[in-house]
Amino acid sequence: MGMEELDENYLEEAVEMLCRSKAEELRMVGYEHVTSKDVWDCVSEKYEKEGIPPLHKLVNDILSLKATNFMNYLTMSALRGSTFE
């Protein structure tokens, strides 16, 4: 296992941990069924055009996600026909 692969795995785990933390925060304010995947899908939606940003911006985007922005994302996804479990 190379150093680059190890670093990539570490970063993926760190991002997953941040998304889990944000999902827990959203559950505390009433979004009972939020998962870390939901948080990642919401945050990463804007990266589809731009590509993945630098790590500091990625971390900031996850940690600064507001419940209202998450709700807007869920609403727009539902209108587009996406399903959430």
N, C-alpha and C positions, 0 to 999 in steps of 0.2 A: 504494500500500500504506500503510494507516494505521498509526499508532504502536501501537494496540491489537493489530492483527494481527501486527505485528512482535514485540511482546512475547509474544504467545501462541505463535508459532513458536519463539522463543528458549526459552521455558519447556518446550515439548514436547521440543526437542532436549536440554535440560539433564536432563529426567527420563529420556529415552532413554539418555543417557550414564550416569546413575546406575544404571539397570537393567542396562546392559551390564557395568558395573563389578562389580555384585553377582553377575551370572551368571558372570563370570570367576572371582570368589572361590569360588562354589559348585562350579565345575568343578575348582578346585584341591583341593577336599576330597572329590572323587570323583563328583560329579554331572556326568558327562561331556557330556550332551546338553542342558544347560540353556541357554535363550536369554533374551534381555532381555524378550521377550514373556511367557515363563513367569514371570519375576520380577514383571512388571507385573500379570499375571493373578492371581498369588498375593496381592500387596500390595493390589490394588484390589478384591479380592473383598468386603472388608468395607465398601467405599465404596458398594456397591449400595444399601444402606439409608440411609446417612448422607449420601451425596453426597461430592464431592471435598473433602478437608479443606484447611485453610490450607497454604501451601507448606512452612513449617517442619516441620509434622507429616508431610506427604507425604515429604519428604526423609528425615526420621528413620525413617519406616516402611520405606523402601527400604534404607537403610544399616544398620539394626539387624535386618533379617530374618535369623533364625537358620536353619541347615541343618535342624534338627529341625522347625521350623515349616514350612519349605518341604516337607519330606518328608511331614508330616501333610497339607498341602494336596494334594500329589500323590496320596496314598493316598485321601483323601476324594473327590477328583475322579475317580479311577479307579473307585471304588465307585459314584459317581453315573453313570458311563458316559461321562465325558469322555475324549477321546483326546489323547495327547501324541506328538509326533514327535521 
